[in-house]
Amino acid sequence: MKTKIFLLIGVLILCTNCAVIRPGEAGVRQTLGKFSDKVSTQGTIFYNPFTSKVIKESTQTNNIKLILSLPSKEGLSVNSEISILYRLQLDKIPSVLENLGQGYESIITSVFRSASSDVCAQFFAKDMHSGMRAKIEEEIKMKMKENLEKQADGIELIAVLMKSIQLPRGLANSIERKLQAEQDAMRMEFVIQQARLEADRKIIDAEGERDAQKILAEGLTEEIIKIRSIEAFNELSKSQNSKVIITDGKTPLLIETDE
């Protein structure tokens, strides 16, 4: 009976002295305050609960969300929702825990606040709401990486994303009016261009008609007129209707000539 009790106690102790590492996690054994260099993934770690413990950390991409007021070059404050995407490098988790502890996310946040203030102060507020935003995000990321590497190596920054940017009301109205003015100018330029094309078309039509009249006038010689008159007389002669033809005795129709 005593043997069974001891075996049961041993099994219970054995069960309490193991940690299960699931997918997307990594476990590091800490013995008497010292972190092991070995990082375990997806398995079971056995340890002595009196001298050791296992610390689990995520190896997946993590997202820190912040809502901050960022300074601009002209001294304005721009409100923005920030997402900092990062993950821990598997083989360097012990270094991160040893240098920053398990509260390393607060360190990342502090580093971001400093880096974002330094970078955003070099840009105008309107730049954060335009195509310059990608450049600002990349510069903040590089500044954060530089500052983090001074404290601990093992935090991989994936991206810094500035979302839901809210410009000061006065500036936002000014930008909206400017964009509207630019659209009106583009629309007016289109109308002017259409008018120019229509004027060019009319000029071309007029020139064509003038050239046609000129060619026709040059081709109407006295001989051509007489021939046309004879052709017209022949056509009239074919008609069944009554007709009166007045001539000068020289041509089938009365034609004024210089002779």
C-alpha positions in Angstrom: 0.0 0.0 0.0 2.8 2.4 0.9 4.5 1.5 -2.4 1.4 2.5 -4.3 1.2 5.8 -2.4 4.8 6.6 -3.2 4.3 5.7 -6.8 1.2 8.0 -7.0 3.1 10.8 -5.4 6.0 10.3 -7.8 3.7 10.4 -10.8 2.0 13.6 -9.5 5.4 15.2 -9.0 6.6 14.1 -12.4 3.4 15.6 -14.0 3.9 18.9 -12.3 7.6 19.0 -13.3 7.0 19.2 -17.1 5.9 21.9 -19.5 4.3 21.4 -22.9 5.5 23.6 -25.7 2.8 24.1 -28.4 3.2 25.1 -32.0 4.1 28.8 -32.3 5.8 28.7 -28.9 9.3 28.3 -27.6 10.4 27.3 -24.1 13.5 28.3 -22.3 14.6 26.7 -19.0 15.7 29.0 -16.2 17.7 27.4 -13.5 18.6 29.4 -10.4 18.0 32.6 -12.4 20.3 31.6 -15.3 18.7 31.1 -18.7 19.7 28.0 -20.7 21.1 28.5 -24.2 18.9 25.7 -25.5 15.5 26.7 -26.8 12.9 24.0 -27.0 9.9 23.9 -29.5 6.9 21.7 -29.8 7.5 19.1 -27.1 7.7 18.4 -23.4 10.3 19.9 -21.1 11.0 18.2 -17.7 12.5 20.3 -15.0 13.1 20.5 -11.2 10.4 22.8 -9.8 12.5 23.6 -6.8 15.4 25.1 -8.8 14.1 25.6 -12.3 11.1 26.9 -14.3 10.3 27.1 -18.0 9.4 30.4 -19.6 7.3 30.2 -22.8 7.4 32.9 -25.5 5.6 33.2 -28.8 7.6 32.8 -32.0 4.7 34.0 -34.1 4.3 37.5 -35.6 3.0 39.8 -32.8 1.2 43.1 -33.1 1.5 46.0 -30.7 -1.3 48.6 -31.2 -0.9 52.2 -30.1 -2.8 55.4 -30.5 -0.4 58.3 -30.4 -0.2 62.1 -31.1 2.8 62.5 -33.4 4.6 65.9 -33.8 5.1 67.4 -37.3 7.7 69.8 -38.7 5.4 72.8 -38.4 4.7 72.0 -34.8 1.2 70.4 -35.2 0.0 67.2 -33.6 -1.2 64.4 -35.8 -3.3 61.6 -34.2 -2.6 58.1 -35.6 -3.3 54.5 -34.8 0.0 52.6 -35.0 0.7 48.9 -35.5 4.2 47.5 -34.7 4.7 44.0 -36.2 7.5 42.0 -34.7 8.6 38.5 -33.8 11.3 37.0 -31.6 14.2 35.2 -33.3 14.1 31.7 -32.0 17.8 31.2 -31.2 18.0 34.6 -29.5 15.1 34.3 -27.1 17.4 33.7 -24.1 19.3 37.0 -24.9 16.1 38.9 -25.1 14.8 37.5 -21.8 18.2 38.1 -20.1 18.6 41.7 -21.2 14.9 42.9 -21.4 12.9 40.4 -19.4 9.4 39.3 -20.2 8.2 42.9 -20.4 10.1 43.5 -23.6 6.9 44.8 -25.3 7.1 47.9 -23.1 10.6 48.5 -24.3 9.5 48.2 -27.9 6.8 50.7 -27.2 9.2 53.2 -25.6 11.7 52.8 -28.4 8.9 53.5 -30.9 7.7 56.6 -29.1 11.3 58.0 -29.3 11.9 57.0 -32.9 8.5 58.2 -34.2 9.0 61.6 -32.5 12.4 62.1 -34.1 11.3 61.0 -37.6 7.9 62.7 -37.8 9.4 66.0 -36.6 11.3 66.1 -39.9 8.1 65.9 -42.1 5.1 68.1 -42.6 1.7 67.0 -41.3 0.3 66.6 -44.8 3.2 64.2 -45.6 1.8 61.7 -43.2 -1.5 61.7 -45.2 0.1 61.4 -48.6 2.5 59.1 -50.5 5.3 60.1 -48.1 3.7 57.9 -45.4 5.6 54.8 -46.6 8.9 56.6 -46.3 8.0 57.8 -42.8 7.1 54.3 -41.7 10.4 52.9 -43.1 12.5 55.5 -41.4 10.8 54.9 -38.0 11.4 51.2 -38.4 15.1 51.7 -39.2 15.5 54.1 -36.2 13.8 51.6 -33.9 16.0 48.7 -35.1 19.1 50.8 -34.4 17.9 51.6 -30.9 16.8 48.1 -30.1 20.0 46.5 -31.2 21.8 48.6 -28.5 19.7 47.0 -25.8 19.1 43.4 -27.0 19.6 41.4 -30.2 16.8 39.1 -31.1 13.7 41.3 -31.8 12.9 41.3 -35.5 10.9 44.3 -36.6 8.7 43.4 -39.6 6.8 46.6 -40.2 5.6 49.9 -38.7 2.2 50.8 -39.9 0.5 54.2 -39.5 -3.3 53.9 -39.7 -6.3 56.1 -39.3 -4.3 59.3 -39.5 -6.3 62.3 -38.3 -4.9 65.7 -39.3 -5.8 68.9 -37.4 -9.2 70.2 -38.5 -7.9 73.4 -40.0 -5.2 71.6 -42.0 -7.6 69.0 -43.1 -10.0 71.6 -44.4 -7.1 73.4 -46.2 -5.9 70.2 -47.9 -9.5 69.5 -48.9 -9.9 72.9 -50.5 -6.6 72.6 -52.2 -7.5 69.2 -53.7 -10.9 70.6 -54.8 -9.1 73.6 -56.5 -6.7 71.2 -58.3 -9.7 69.1 -59.5 -11.5 72.3 -60.7 -8.3 73.4 -62.5 -7.9 70.0 -64.2 -11.6 70.1 -65.2 -11.2 73.6 -66.7 -8.1 72.5 -68.5 -10.0 69.7 -70.0 -12.8 72.1 -71.1 -10.3 74.5 -72.7 -8.6 71.6 -74.5 -11.9 70.4 -75.9 -12.7 74.0 -77.0 -9.3 74.2 -78.7 -9.9 70.9 -80.5 -13.3 72.0 -81.6 -11.9 75.3 -82.9 -9.2 73.5 -84.8 -11.8 71.2 -86.3 -13.9 74.2 -87.6 -10.8 75.8 -89.0 -9.9 72.6 -90.9 -13.5 72.3 -92.2 -13.5 76.0 -93.3 -10.1 75.6 -95.0 -11.3 72.5 -96.8 -14.5 74.1 -98.0 -12.5 77.2 -99.2 -10.0 75.0 -101.1 -12.9 73.1 -102.7 -14.6 76.3 -103.9 -11.2 77.6 -105.2 -10.6 74.4 -107.1 -14.2 74.5 -108.5 -13.9 78.1 -109.6 -10.6 77.5 -111.3 -12.1 74.5 -113.2 -15.2 76.5 -114.6 -13.7 77.7 -117.9 -15.9 79.0 -120.7 -15.6 75.7 -122.6 -16.6 73.7 -119.5 -19.7 76.0 -119.0 -20.8 75.5 -122.7 -20.4 71.7 -122.4 -22.4 71.7 -119.1 -25.1 73.8 -120.9 -25.4 71.3 -123.7 -25.6 68.5 -121.2 -28.4 70.3 -119.4 -30.2 71.0 -122.6 -30.1 67.3 -123.5 -31.5 66.4 -120.1 -34.3 68.9 -120.6 -35.2 67.5 -124.0 -35.9 64.2 -122.5 -38.5 65.6 -120.2 -42.3 65.1 -121.2 -43.3 68.5 -119.7 -43.8 71.7 -121.7 -40.8 73.9 -121.6 -39.5 77.3 -123.0 -35.9 77.6 -124.0 -34.4 81.1 -124.6 -31.2 81.2 -126.5 -29.0 83.8 -128.0 -28.6 81.8 -131.1 -25.2 80.6 -130.2 -25.8 78.3 -127.3 -28.7 76.1 -126.3 -29.3 78.2 -123.2 -29.1 81.9 -122.6 -25.6 82.3 -121.3 -23.9 85.6 -120.7 -20.4 85.6 -122.3 -17.7 88.1 -122.8 -18.0 87.7 -126.6 
